[in-house]
Amino acid sequence: MSGSDAGEKRPKIEPNEVIADSLNVGEKEIVLVPLDFVFANPSHFRKLESKRDWFTGHFYKCLPLVFGNQHGFVMLSMCSFVVRWNGSEAHDGVSVHILEPEPSPRQIVLSSHFGSGILTVQSRFIVRTARGVNLMVKEPPNYPVDGFSWMNAVVETDNLRRDFTFNIKITRPHMDIYVERGTPLGCIVPYPRYYLDEFELAELTDEEELHKSRLTCDYFGEDRARYGAVGQDYRYMEGVDIFGCPFKEHQKSLDGGEWWRKKVQDSTRDETDRTEN
């Protein structure tokens, strides 16, 4: 709801024609539909990669962190800008100052649409998925921006036939927040509708399984205490547990590569050199 719509009711738009939704999206596709022909070739959307500029070699030893880096697709800022919130709930409480010439046409629009210190990022694209596939809209993984907290949402993008936005809550009022060109402004992750609905939390109470689980965890704890970061054999990356039992259907990356082997070898060599010196 825009600022002019708040507090007043207006008659609904009733088109004089009915346009059936005939778009056929592939099962493994996220289709970007430009709102105008001038917005074609969306180079500012990309699939996430495993690397982060601020990661050291130590971070790359943790497969869950690096795997998290790769989870989703992001939209990048096409210019550097500064945003500031005056702390009010008003729609004009957020100001945006673009610091360089914007690409023409403007494929991203930054605005204060909701008030309450929320920066709305409009992508100028409709985003569509296959039938039964939602998109989780969330923060770009492991791309921290001081003063920003991304607002999560779940969108039925198989049904949505309108523009798509990301929304960011500003958490530091009265402060200039600098965003560099190329910074991810939002992330989308596809998942099947209803997938989460019937999951529940459950506590393990079986005595035998409890004993085995606790003993196994003790072995892991002893191994970590003995070797720490140096000398680890990267069982999780290799897909084996403390006993050498292989994981079932272990996944090492989303890109199918063996990038982590070189990362581990290089970081281990560096740590060994530091220890010996």
N, C-alpha and C positions, 0 to 999 in steps of 0.2 A: 504494500500500500504506500503510495507516495504521500508527500506532505500535503498536497492539495486535496487528496482524497480523505485524509484523516478527519474524522468528526462529521462528515457529511455523506449522505447516500446519493448515488447517482444511478440513473437507469442503466441497465446492462446493455452492452453492445449486442445487437442481434443482426449478424450479416444476412444479406439477402440471398445467400447461397450456402450450400453445405459442401465442404471439401473433405471427402473421406480420407482417413489416414492410410495411404497405400504404400508408404515407405517400407521397404524390406531391408532390414539391417542384418548383416551376417552374424552368426552366433558368437564369433570372437572379435567383433568389431565395435569400436566406438566412433560413430560417424559425426563429423563436424559439418554443420549446414550453415554457410555464411548468410547473414541477414540481408546482404546486398552483394552483387557480383564484385564490387570493389574490395571485398574482404576475403577474397580467395587466397589460397596458399598460406595457411596459418602456421608460419614458421615459429611462432612463440609457444606452441604446444609441443611437448615432447614426452617420451617415455623416460622414467627415472633411471638413473645410472647408479652404479655401486659406490662411486667415489664422492667424497666431500672435501672441500678445500681445507677445512679446519681439522680433519681427522689426521692423527698421527699413525705410525705403523702399528701401535698398540691396539687401536680401535679395530683395525682390520683382522685382528685375531678372533674377534667375536662375530661369528657368522650371523646370529640373530640381528645384530645391529646393522650389518652390511646388507643382509637380506631385507631388513626394514627400509633401508635406503632405496631399494629398487621397487618397492610396492606402490605402484600407481603411476599416474600421468599428471604432469604439472603444466600450468600456464605461466610463462615468464613475463616479467615487466619489460616493456619495450623502450623505456626511458627511465632515467633516474628522477626521483621526486622526493619532496619532504611533505609529511602530513603532520598536522597539529590539531589536538582536541582541546577545547577550552573548558572541559569538564561539565558542560551542561547537557541536557537531554534534547536540546533544540536541533532542528534539522540543519541549521547553519552553524552548528557548533564545531564542525570538522572542516578544516581548510586544507586544500591540496595545492602545492606549488611545484609545477613541472620545471626541472632544472636544465633541460636541453630541448632542442626542437623535436617534437613528436613525429613519428613516422606518419606519412600520409598515404592512405586514410588512417584514422585513429581506430585501431582494432581493439583497443582496450579503453574503457571509460571509467574513471575514478570519481566517485561522488559520495555525498552523505545522503543516503536514501531513507534510512530509518530513524536517524537521530541517535541519541544515547551513545555517542562516541563510536559509531560503527562506520567503517569504510566499506563501501560496496564497490566491487570490481566486476564490471560488465564485460563479457568476452566478445560480444558482437557475433556470436555463433549460437545456433541451436545445437544441443548435444543429444544424440539419440543412441539407444542401445537396442539389442534384440529383445523380443518378447520375453517377459519374466525376469529381466536383468535390471537391477537398480544401480545407481551410482552413490557411493558414500562420498560426500564432499567434506574435506578435512584439511588439516594443516599439512604443508609440505614436510615430509619426514626428515628430521635432522637438518633442517634449514632454519635455525633460530633467528628471530628478529626481535630485539629488545623493544618492548612496548606493544607488541602485537600478540593477540590470542585469536586464532582462527575459530570461527563458528562452524561446528559440524552440522551436517544435514544429510538426509537420505532422500534421493529424488527418483521417482519412477520415470526414468528417461526413455523408457519404451513408449510412454504415453505423452510425455511433455513435448509440446509443439510450439514453444515460445523461447525467448532469450534465456540465457543461463548466466548466473552470477555466483561469485564468491563473496563472503562477508567476513570482515575482520574486526574484532572488538579491540579498540585501542585501550590499553590498560595504564598508560602513563599520561595523564592530562597535563597540559601546560608545558609540554616538552616537544621539541622538534624531533621527529622520527625520520631518519634518512633511509631511503630504499634505493639501492643501486640497480642500474639497468641489468637485466638478466636474473634478478632475484625471483624465485617462484612466488606467485601470488595466490596459489591455491592448488589443491591436489584432488584428483578423482580416482576412486577405486571401484571397479565393478564387482558385484557379487549377486548371486541368485536371490530373487525375492522369496521371502519366508524362511530363508536359510537360518537366521538367528532366532526365529520366533519361539521355537520349542526347546531351546537349550536352557538348562537349569544348573545351578551350583549343587554339588553333592559332596558329602564328606565320606572318605573311606573309613569303614568300620570293621572290615574283615581282619581278624587278628593276624592271620598268616601273611596276608598281603601287606599289612602294616609293618610287620617285622621285616619282611624282605625289602620294602621300600626304604625304611629307616636305615637298615644296615647298608644298603647300596649307597644312600646319601652320605653315610659316614665315611665310606671308602672314598667317595669323591672329595669330601672335605679334607680327609687326610692327604690325598694327592695334591690338592690345592695348597694346603699348608706347607707341604714338603717342598714343592717345586715353584709355587707362585707363578709369576708371569714368565720367568726364565726356565727353559727346559720343558715346557708343556709339549705334549705330543698332539695337541689339537684333535682330540677324539671326536668332539662334536662336528668339526668340519669334515672329518673323514667319515663320519656316520657310524661310529661304534661307541658302546658304553664302556664303563670302567673295567668290565670283564672281557672286552673284546667282541661282544655280541653285536652284529651289524644292525643298524636301524632299518626298518622296512620303508621302502620308497623314499629314501633320503634325498633331499633336494639341496644342492649347494649354491645355486644362483638362479635368477630369473632369466639370465641371458645365455644360459647353457655353456658358459665359458669356464676356464680353469684359472681365472684371474687371481684367485685367492692363494694358489700355491706359490706364485712368485712373491706376493705380498708377505706371506708367512716366512718364506725363505729369507727375503731381504731384511725383514724386521728382526728375525732371530739372529741373523748374522751381525746386525748392528748391535744388538744387545750383548751378544757374545764378545764382540770387540770391546765394548765399553767395560764389561766385566773383567776381561783379561788385562785391560790397560789401567 
